[in-house]
């Protein structure tokens, strides 16, 4: 009977070399994957840190501007321009101040005002939404706007800059309303109030801030704040919320 010959030394060396190369290739692939994950994690961590820093700057900006408003009242430069015009606090931070009396109050606006606003925003079902707003009153916070019957995410984002829940007005005060809103609601054309003409005490202001740090931009911070005029409690925060950029 013929005996099977075993592989020669050269064939065994070739097999061992092939296995070694395969293991080296596998190790290189694993090392590359780990390195890519580490770099991705580092980038994600840096982005998260920059976003957090920008958000902190936006919060600080709201407090800084609020302090100036309490000190200067209607003489403050934050209220000197057209209603709601953003101003630069520094090279990377922008703040807008709006008197809520110049916005549409969903809790107290009359039906014609709601109709005109929704038509101007191209709402898909105006009558349905007007009924939903009336049924949901009083709305305690802006999160409730998203739950209104007939509301869509796109319409909600379009509405938020133009509405409030805290002015108590049946329709916006013309001289405090932005030009777009005056046109949309057919309000009389009116110049902004003269510096010092109106006291801030008793008024609710909306402060909107955004900041950018290290390439990351914060969401939009919107704060509705009542100026009480009291020495012991000069302001009261009605709402403090982060919103997507408009």
HELIX and SHEET records of a PDB file:
HELIX    1   1 UNK A    9  UNK A   72  1                                  64    
HELIX    2   2 UNK A   73  UNK A   75  5                                   3    
HELIX    3   3 UNK A   77  UNK A   79  5                                   3    
HELIX    4   4 UNK A  100  UNK A  102  5                                   3    
HELIX    5   5 UNK A  111  UNK A  120  1                                  10    
HELIX    6   6 UNK A  126  UNK A  136  1                                  11    
HELIX    7   7 UNK A  142  UNK A  147  5                                   6    
HELIX    8   8 UNK A  153  UNK A  160  1                                   8    
HELIX    9   9 UNK A  174  UNK A  176  5                                   3    
HELIX   10  10 UNK A  179  UNK A  185  1                                   7    
SHEET    1   A 4 UNK A  87  UNK A  90  0                                        
SHEET    2   A 4 UNK A  93  UNK A  99 -1                                        
SHEET    3   A 4 UNK A 204  UNK A 213 -1                                        
SHEET    4   A 4 UNK A 216  UNK A 217 -1                                        
SHEET    1   B 5 UNK A  87  UNK A  90  0                                        
SHEET    2   B 5 UNK A  93  UNK A  99 -1                                        
SHEET    3   B 5 UNK A 204  UNK A 213 -1                                        
SHEET    4   B 5 UNK A 220  UNK A 227 -1                                        
SHEET    5   B 5 UNK A 235  UNK A 243 -1                                        
SHEET    1   C 2 UNK A 104  UNK A 105  0                                        
SHEET    2   C 2 UNK A 163  UNK A 164  1                                        
END                                                                             
